[in-house]
Structures are given as C-alpha cells and as structure tokens.
Amino acid sequence: MKILKPDLTNFNAIKDFPYKENFIDFDNIQMHYIDEGKGETILALHGQPSWCYLYRKFIPVLKNYRFIAPDLIGFGKSDKIVGWKNYSFELHFKSLVNLINTLELNDITLVVQDWGGLLGLSLLGEYPERFKRVVILNTFLPIGKPLTPLFKVWKAFAKNHPSLPVGKVIQKASFQDLSKDVVDAYDAPFPNRKHKDGAKAFPSLVPTKPNQEGVARMKKARQVLSEWGKPALVMFSDKDKMFSGLEKFFYKLIPSSVEQQKIIIKDAGHFLQEEKGEDIADYIDRFIRNELKLKNQ
C-alpha cells in the first residue's frame, strides 16, 4: 500500500488548536493523537470526515483530566493510505487496540460520535474491563440491515464524488453557520483528493448485510452494553437529520443509561461537539463527578 505522510505545515494557519502532536506506529503507519492534561483518562473518538480538532473545545473545560483524542488512519495528522478499498473496519479497529495498548490505558471514560461509536463501542465490547464509563453522542451500532434512503444518498455521494469537499460536508451537517477558519481547519488534512480515500471509504464500510466485516464486533458491543452496569451517558443533538431520535435505541439497550439525566443538545446538528462543545464537555465533567445521576437512583 502507498502511504502519504501529512504535510504538517498545512495546519499552521489553525488558530484554535495549540495542542502538542504525538505519534505512534501501527504497521508502519503513523497515527497522530493529542494527549493533554493529567487525571482520569478520557478517550474521545471522532468520526467521518472530521479529525481530533472536533474535540478542541472540550479540553479547557476538562482540564482536570487526561484527555486523549486520536486521528483515525486517513484523517487529521495521521498517515493517509492511497486507495479507498485499502481501508477496512478491522484496520481502524486494530489501530485503536494498538493505541490503548501502547499508551497502557485503563479506567477509560470513552466518548464516541459517528464512526467513533461503531469503532469505539466495538472496542469497549472486546475489552470492557478497560473502560470505566461511556459517553455516546450521535452514533449507532449497525448489524447488517438495509440502509435508510438518506444514508444511501450519502454513501453514493462519498463514493462517487471526485474529491470529497470535507469542509462543506461538515458545514452541511451542522445547524449553525461555521466560520471560514473552522471550515478551513476541517479541510486542512486533505490538500488533494489522494488524501481523501479514508473519508471516501467510511460510508461504504457501514455493513448492510449480516455477514459483512464489523457486524460480529458490533453485535458483541450490543451484548456487552445490554449488560453494562457501569455509568453510561447518552447525549444526542436535536438537529441531526440522520441520527436525532436514535438516542432511544441506546436508552433501551444500556440499563445504566436510565440512571442519568436524559439530555438532548439543542440547536446542534451532526457534529454537536463543534457547535456545543463547551456545553457537552461540562455535562461530561458533571457525569464523571456523579452529578447527573437521578436522585431516586
């Protein structure tokens, strides 16, 4: 496989992301992550087609924790593999296993959204003993059922567009208008179409048949979450055309989720961390400090 190294000077113009770059090796591919602060470990996973920049607003609020957010392979400051067919569920899953093993992470508070949920909740399903809590934002655990019409349109767009306009995709899926600087920051990892194959691949990796890769891991995640006795916080936004309302799936699936306040993030689209990052981070801080638990529990 041909590997493209990111040109880190492309990120120099980003004004609101002053966090130190860290890299680990995974099968001769460099994975980037941020690792800020000290205290209990929070591991935050982004999805499609964003990168760890999505979590920048969390870090000042969660300054009393160790906040780790990687860039998935093909995204952000991580290496990019050329050829969208070279990306797979297992590639991403194993790269995250490598991350938590290399950094020796335990007692993790996991924060997931979009593809970060498919992968991160599968990681929790495989290694539940390493996780202390889970925070679930705008995601799902598909097990090979047919796609919705809206997702079919997105899948076709991502697969067939000659050069996926990442910043415009982020804006389109947001409820609020984003500044040019923010849109440019989401475009920064992708200077040309050769760097975009990871983003192009993700929608096609969502399983639509029960024998596809990833289904077994997500079924296991569902099983583990159905018996989850540790704290779980579910927060979805109200203006996500694809995911709003799916919080009910997780409320029903995870017994301990009903012990927490039911929180809907108002006036935010799919990338709720971008639009309401400080608010969500404050909820997470209160969740970790056990201040969101219902009084009658």
NUGU-399646 format. One record per residue: y negated, x negated, z negated of N, C-alpha, C, O in turn. Coordinates in steps of 0.05 Angstrom, whole numbers, plus 5000, padded with zeros to 4 digits. Atoms other than C-alpha are relative to their C-alpha. Layout:
YXZYXZYXZYXZ/...
//
This chain:
502449835000500050005000497549825000497449624987/502650144999492949775015498350104977498050344973/501749945023488549754953497149925005496649705014/502950064998480949794955498949964972499250134955/501450065025477049474899497250135000495950125021/502749885000470749854877497949795001498149584989/502450175001464049534891498450104977497050304979/501349915025461249584821496950015002495650134986/502949984996454149484848499250285009496950355006/500649724992454650194875499250174976498050384979/500549855024454050424803497449914986496650034965/502350125014447850014785497650204997496150184979/502349815001442950584800500450234980498550384975/499549785019446251054750498549944974499149734961/501850065023441251104693501150094973500249994952/499149885025445151504641502949954994504350114982/497250085006451751134637500149714993501149545009/500350285008450650494598502549884987502449694972/497650075015457850424576501649775012501849755037/498650244992461949784579502450075017503950265011/497649974983467149724634502449864988502249634978/497550125009474349594613502150065021502050275034/498049964979480349504658502849924989503049734973/497250085005487949494650501550015027500750145046/498450024976493249334702502250204999503650234979/497749824996498249844727501249955027500050035048/498750074974502949594781498149875020498049955043/502050154984497549124807497750175009496350095028/502349834995492549694808498349994974499450024952/501850015023486449634763499050284993497950425010/501049745010484950254721497649944981497849794962/502450035016477950304691500050214978501050434981/500549805022476350634624497749914983497049684982/502050065021470750684574501350034973503150194970/498850015027472250554501497749954981496949724976/502550015015466350704456500550094971501850294966/500049915028465650744380502549934985504449814996/497750055018470450694322500650254984498850424979/499249775015474351204282502550135012504049995026/497849864988479451724301499849995031497650005042/500050044971481551664374499850275014501450465009/500249784981479252174426500649895027499449695036/499450074973482352114495499350235018500450455016/501049784983478652514548500749945029500149725039/499050034972481552614618498550185019498350425015/501449854980477552824678501950105021504350055020/498349904978480053184740498849945027497849725032/500650034972478353284813497350135006496850354998/500050284991473852994842498149834984496649674995/502050135018469952734782501149734990503149635001/499150245013470652104740498950004972497850204963/500749995028469351894668497150044994496350104971/502949935002461851974680499750284990497750354976/500149715008463352714668499850034969498850234960/500049985029464052564593497849854986497849814962/502150175012457752144583498450154978497650024959/501649855019454252704544501550044973500350104953/498549985024459952724493499649774981499749814956/499850245016459352014469497949984978498649914955/501950015022452752044430500650204978500250144954/499349795020455052684395502449924984502649974960/497550085013461852394379500049704993502049564996/500450285006459151724356501749904977502049664974/498450085023463551724294503049985006504749974988/497250014991469951694335500349775020498349675031/499450184978473351214383500450185024502450325026/499949824977472051554450500949855024499649665033/498850134977476451344508500250195023501250425020/499849834977475851624578500649825024499049665032/499350164977479551314637499050125026498550365027/500249904973478251374711502850005012504149795013/497449984987484551624744500149825025498049765037/499750164976487251184800498850155024499550385029/501349874977483051324862497350124994496050245011/502549885008476951544822498349804984499349614974/501850165016470851244789500149715007500049635030/499950294997471250494778502849895002503249655003/497250094996478850474784500449935030498950025047/499350074972482050184847500750265015501650465004/499449784983482950644906502449925019502449715030/497750044982489550694945499350135027498350355028/500649894974488650785020502450175009504750085007/498049814991492551385048500650214979501850154958/499749795020492652045012502950064993503450164971/497249955005500152105018501249804980503549834971/499150205019500851494973499450084971500349944952/500549905026498351894914502150214992503050365009/497949815009503352294872499450074971498049934957/500149925028503852664806501049774982499749704962/498850215017508352104779498349754999498249624978/501850235000503451554799497950044978497549874962/502149945020497951884757501250024972500149914953/498849975026502652074701500749734987500149674964/499150255010505651384694497649814994497849644976/502350175006498751054697498850084973497749914959/501049915026496751474636501949914978501049844956/498150115019503151284600499449714995499449624972/500750285002501350564614497449964983497349784967/502550025015494350684586500550034970499649864954/499749965028496550964519501949794987501649734964/498250215010502050444512498549734997498749594977/501450265000497549854530497950004977497649794964/502049995021492050084482501150084973499750094953/498649935025497250284430498650244986498050224962/501449765011494050974420501950184985504150244995/498549805016496651444366498150184986495750124985/501749815014494052034327497650085018495350095009/502049954980490252224390499050294999500750484997/501149744993485552814398499650005030497949865041/500049994971486752984471498050215010498150445001/501949824987481153304513500650005030500649795043/499249994972483153554582498550225015497750425003/501249804982480053924641501049955028501549725036/499150014972482254084712502649835002504449884986/497550164997487553564735500549844975502849764970/499650135026486453224668501950174983503350064965/498249825015490153834640502949985010504749964994/497350014989496053814687501449744991503749744984/498950265007497053074672500049954970502049874959/500250055029494653034600501850174984503050084964/498249835015498553634575502949935006504649964989/497450114995504653354610500549754984502849714974/499850245017503352704573500650094971502349974958/499549895026503053104508502850114998504150084977/497349895000509453454527502249794998504349844986/498150225000513052794536499949844974501949744964/500450175024510152444475498450154978496350064970/501649835018507952994426499449854973497449924960/500450135026508652524366497549825000496649744979/502350174998502752114392497450154999495250034998/502449834998497852694392499750164974501650274963/500749875026494352984331498850285005499150464988/501449754993490253534364499850015031500149815045/500549974972488853814433497750195005497450404991/502249844992482554094465500350065030500549875046/499449924972483654484530497650145013496750345002/502349904986477954614579500950065029502049895043/499849934972478454984646502249855016501749685032/497750124987485454794669502350195000502050424993/497749824999492455074679502549825000502349575003/497450144998499854874679501750145021503450305013/498449864979502755094746502949915001503549684995/497150074999510255124754501350095026503650165027/498949964974511055234828499850285012501450355029/500449734989508555934841497949995022496349795023/502050014978504356114903497249984991496550074969/502850045006497055924904498450255003499150435018/501949784996491356414897498549955027498449735036/501550034975487356544961497749804998497349645016/502350185003481356164933501049714999499749535011/498950275001485655554917501049915027500849675034/499150074973488755574986497749905018498049715033/502450084985481755525016499149724991498549555008/500850275010480054924971502049795008501249575016/497950204991486654574987499649935029499749695036/500450064971485454645062497449855005497449665021/502550154997478254415055500349714993499549535008/499750285009480053795016501849845018501349605024/498150144983485853615061498949945028499549735039/500850024972482353725127497249895005496549815027/502750104997475153505114500149705007501649554994/499850284992473952835149498949814979499849574978/501150175021470052565089499050184977496750264977/500549805021470253005027497349944986496949734975/502750045012462953095002500150054970499550264961/499449975028464452964929497750114984498050314969/502349915015457453054900499450295006498850454987/500549724993456553704938502150194989501550414982/497949845012463253954913499450054970499850274960/500849975028461053824841497850204997497950374980/502349815001454554194854501050295006500250484992/499149744992458054774888501650144978501450384975/498449895021462754874830498650024973499750114953/501749985024457054844779498450255001497750355022/501749765002453055434755497149925002495550075014/502750095000446655044745499449805023501349685033/500750204980442854614794500049724987498949684966/499950285010444353874784497949835013497149885036/502050174988439253334795501249825021503649795022/499050184979439752864854501349764988503349664999/498950245013441052284807502950064991504649884993/497349935009447152644778501950035023504149935023/498349974976449852844846500649725012502949675020/499550274990448952124869502049854983503649694993/498150145018452751874808502950095005504749935003/497349914994458752304826500949905028503249875033/499350114974458352034897500549694999501849585017/500050295001457851304874502749875004502949665016/497450134996465351164871501150015028503149885034/498849944974466351394943498049935022496950115035/502050084979461950984991500850075028499050105045/499149914973466151195051502650154997503850164975/497749835001472051625069502649864992504449994981/497650155008477151075058500450004970502749974960/499850005029475551104984500650284989501050314964/499849725009476551864980502850115001503250354997/497349894997484151924991501150114974502750304975/499149895025485452034917498950284995500450464987/501349745002480552614916501250195021501650435015/498949834979483352874981502850104993503650325001/497149945005490552864955500450204978502350364980/499449845024489853234889500650295005502750394994/499349724996489653954914502850045012504150245006/497449984988495853824955502349934981504649994987/498050075019499453564894500650234980502550214965/499449765017498954234857502550135011502650225034/497449904990506154484861499850305007498850464991/499949724992507155134899502950095003503450335009/497149935000514855114897501249884975500449674965/498950095026519255044835501449735000502049624978/498650264999522654414859498249765006499149545010/501850214994516354014871499549824976499949894953/500650205021514353384832497950114981495950234990/501849925021510853534767500850264986500050304963/499349755012513954214755501649974974501150104954/498350055024519253954706498349914976498749994954/501750105022513853584666498250224989497850244965/501849795009509254184664501650234986500550364968/498349815015515054644643500549894972500550044952/499550125027516454154586497550024984497650084960/502549975014509054164568499750284989498850324967/500149725009509254924565501850044976501050184957/498149965022515354894520498949874974499050004953/501150145023512254384473497650144988497350184964/502449855010505654764469500750274988499350364970/499249745011509355414455501049974971501250174957/499050055027511955084391498049824985498749714964/502050185011505554694376498950104973497850314972/501049925026503954714302497549854992496349914971/502450155006498154214304497650155011497950345027/502449864991490954424316499750005031500249805044/500549974971489154674386497550175003497250384992/502549864994482354884412499850055030500049865045/500249924971481555264478497150085005496150274992/502849924992474555294509499750005030499849795043/500549984971473455554579497250105004496050224986/502649904994466955704613500150275013502350375021/500149724990464756384639499350025029499450245040/500949984972462356204709501649825019500649725039/498250164983468355834739501650205016503350355006/498749804982470756234799503049975001504450175007/497150044998477655924796501550024973503850094972/498650035025479155844722499150194977500650244958/500949835022474956314679501950234997502750375016/498149795006479556804645502849894994504450024980/497450125004485556334644500349894971502549804963/499750075029483956164571502050184986503350094967/498149815012488156774555502949905002504549954984/497450124997494256414582500649804977502849814965/499650195021493355854531499950124972501350034955/499949865025491656324474502850114994503850104972/497449885003498256664486502249794997504149834982/497950215000502156024497500149844974502349784964/500150195022499755604438499550154973497350254969/500449845025500855914369497649924983496250094973/502150095018495855474332497250055012495250024997/502649964989490255634381498650254989496150264988/501249765011489156314349498949954972497650134960/501150075026487455964283497149915002495749904982/502750094996480955714314498250225011499250425022/501849824987474756084335500450015030501049815042/499849974971475156354406497249955011495450115007/502650094990469556004443500050015030501749895043/500550004971467156154513497349865005495349934992/502450154994462055664541498450165021499250195044/501649824984456556094570498449845021497449625016/501750114978452855954636500849725009499249555011/498950254990457355384659502250065020503750255017/497949974980461755304719502549844994503249804971/497550145003467954904731499749744984501449684967/500550255013465054244707498350044975496049954974/501549925024462954504639499149774983497149794969/500950245014462553804610497349905010495649804995/502650084988456853664659497750184991495550084985/502249815005452954294644499550054971497350114963/500249935028454354394570501349784983502649844962/498550225013456853704548499449974970501249954954/500650035029453053654482501150234983502150184961/499049775015454954354461503049984995504050034973/497150035002462354234476500749784980502649814964/499450225018462253564440499550084971501049994953/500549915027459153894379502350174990503150154967/497649845008464854404378502449824994503849874975/497850185004469853834384499749864973501749834958/500550135026466653474325500750194977502050114958/499549815021466954104283503050074999504150134977/497149954999474154234306501549784985503349844969/498650235013476353534283499550014970501349954954/500749985028472753654217501050264987500450324964/498749755010476554314210497950214992498450374974/502149805006470154734211500150245019498450425016/499849784982472355204267502350184993502850395006/497649855008478555464232499150274989497350284972/500749735009478356214219500550014969502449904959/500049995029477156374146502550134989503450074966/497649865010483256824140502649865006504749965001/497550164994488056274162500749834976502749694977/
//
